[in-house]
């Protein structure tokens, strides 16, 4: 992947071929269905979704697809059992290309992140109205 000035998710995904491109599209479709109000953007030269802040990023690598964001301890605990079969750090989940894509888990993680962002937004102090 030589190009590094992506302006859209389509541009990013067009750098991949075949099965990898299809898997990335499946991740994209899953995220968009789980977070229909999220804005699709490119951030750090990879696809990202924003709804009251960033919800999640995803990217393709040689042998896996990563779902990433600085995940909360609560999210990692909630999905601990399912995530145990993947390489996981505090900010990334690597889903190997050799395994079926865990679409249901991706959907639920995105829904969880949307709720986290909405709760954080609701907890912010309201700005005083000017008279």
C-alpha positions as CSV (number, residue, x, y, z in Angstrom):
1,X,0.0,0.0,0.0
2,X,2.1,2.9,-1.3
3,X,-0.6,5.6,-1.2
4,X,-0.9,7.5,2.1
5,X,-3.0,10.5,1.4
6,X,-6.5,8.9,1.4
7,X,-9.5,11.2,1.1
8,X,-12.1,8.5,1.5
9,X,-12.7,5.0,2.8
10,X,-13.3,3.9,-0.8
11,X,-9.9,5.2,-1.8
12,X,-8.3,3.3,1.2
13,X,-10.1,0.0,0.4
14,X,-9.3,0.3,-3.3
15,X,-5.7,-0.4,-2.4
16,X,-6.6,-4.0,-1.5
17,X,-7.7,-6.8,-3.8
18,X,-9.8,-10.0,-3.6
19,X,-10.7,-11.6,-0.3
20,X,-9.0,-8.9,1.8
21,X,-11.0,-6.1,0.1
22,X,-14.2,-8.1,0.6
23,X,-13.4,-8.7,4.3
24,X,-12.7,-4.9,4.7
25,X,-16.0,-4.1,3.1
26,X,-17.8,-6.5,5.4
27,X,-16.2,-4.8,8.4
28,X,-17.2,-1.4,7.0
29,X,-20.8,-2.5,6.4
30,X,-21.0,-4.0,9.9
31,X,-19.8,-0.7,11.5
32,X,-22.2,1.4,9.4
33,X,-25.1,-0.8,10.4
34,X,-24.2,-0.7,14.0
35,X,-23.5,3.0,14.1
36,X,-25.8,4.5,11.4
37,X,-25.4,8.1,12.8
38,X,-21.6,7.9,12.8
39,X,-19.6,10.0,10.4
40,X,-17.2,8.0,8.2
41,X,-13.8,9.7,7.9
42,X,-10.2,8.9,7.3
43,X,-8.0,9.5,10.3
44,X,-4.3,8.4,10.6
45,X,-4.8,7.3,7.0
46,X,-7.3,4.6,7.9
47,X,-11.1,4.4,8.1
48,X,-12.6,5.8,11.2
49,X,-16.1,6.5,12.5
50,X,-17.1,9.5,14.7
51,X,-20.2,9.9,16.9
52,X,-19.6,12.2,19.8
53,X,-15.9,11.5,19.3
54,X,-14.2,8.6,17.6
55,X,-16.0,5.3,17.9
56,X,-13.7,2.9,16.1
57,X,-11.0,2.6,13.4
58,X,-10.3,-0.4,11.2
59,X,-7.4,-1.3,8.9
60,X,-6.0,-4.1,6.8
61,X,-2.6,-5.7,7.3
62,X,-0.8,-8.5,5.6
63,X,-2.4,-11.4,7.6
64,X,-5.2,-9.7,9.6
65,X,-7.7,-6.9,9.9
66,X,-7.5,-4.7,13.0
67,X,-10.3,-3.0,14.8
68,X,-8.8,-0.3,16.9
69,X,-9.4,2.5,19.4
70,X,-8.0,3.0,22.9
71,X,-10.6,0.5,24.3
72,X,-11.9,1.0,27.8
73,X,-11.2,-1.5,30.5
74,X,-15.0,-2.0,30.7
75,X,-15.2,-2.9,27.0
76,X,-12.3,-5.3,27.2
77,X,-13.8,-7.0,30.3
78,X,-17.3,-7.2,28.6
79,X,-15.8,-9.1,25.6
80,X,-13.0,-10.9,27.4
81,X,-14.1,-14.4,26.5
82,X,-14.7,-13.7,22.8
83,X,-11.5,-11.7,22.5
84,X,-9.4,-14.4,24.1
85,X,-8.9,-16.1,20.7
86,X,-7.4,-12.9,19.1
87,X,-4.3,-10.9,19.6
88,X,-5.5,-8.0,21.7
89,X,-3.9,-4.9,23.1
90,X,-5.5,-2.0,24.8
91,X,-6.0,-0.3,21.5
92,X,-6.3,-3.0,18.8
93,X,-8.0,-6.3,18.1
94,X,-6.3,-8.4,15.3
95,X,-8.7,-10.7,13.5
96,X,-6.6,-13.2,11.4
97,X,-7.5,-13.6,7.7
98,X,-7.4,-17.4,8.1
99,X,-10.4,-17.2,10.5
100,X,-14.0,-16.3,9.7
101,X,-14.7,-12.6,10.4
102,X,-16.5,-12.2,13.8
103,X,-19.2,-10.0,12.4
104,X,-21.5,-10.3,15.3
105,X,-18.7,-9.4,17.8
106,X,-17.7,-6.4,15.7
107,X,-21.3,-5.2,15.6
108,X,-21.6,-5.5,19.4
109,X,-18.3,-3.8,20.0
110,X,-19.3,-0.9,17.8
111,X,-22.7,-0.6,19.6
112,X,-20.9,-0.7,22.9
113,X,-18.5,2.1,21.8
114,X,-21.4,4.2,20.5
115,X,-23.1,3.9,24.0
116,X,-19.9,4.8,25.7
117,X,-19.6,8.0,23.6
118,X,-23.2,8.9,24.1
119,X,-23.0,8.4,27.9
120,X,-19.8,10.5,28.0
121,X,-21.5,13.3,25.9
122,X,-24.6,13.2,28.2
123,X,-22.3,13.5,31.3
124,X,-20.6,16.7,30.0
125,X,-21.8,19.8,31.8
126,X,-24.2,21.8,29.7
127,X,-22.9,25.1,28.5
128,X,-24.7,28.1,30.0
129,X,-27.0,29.9,27.6
130,X,-26.1,33.5,26.8
131,X,-28.9,36.0,27.4
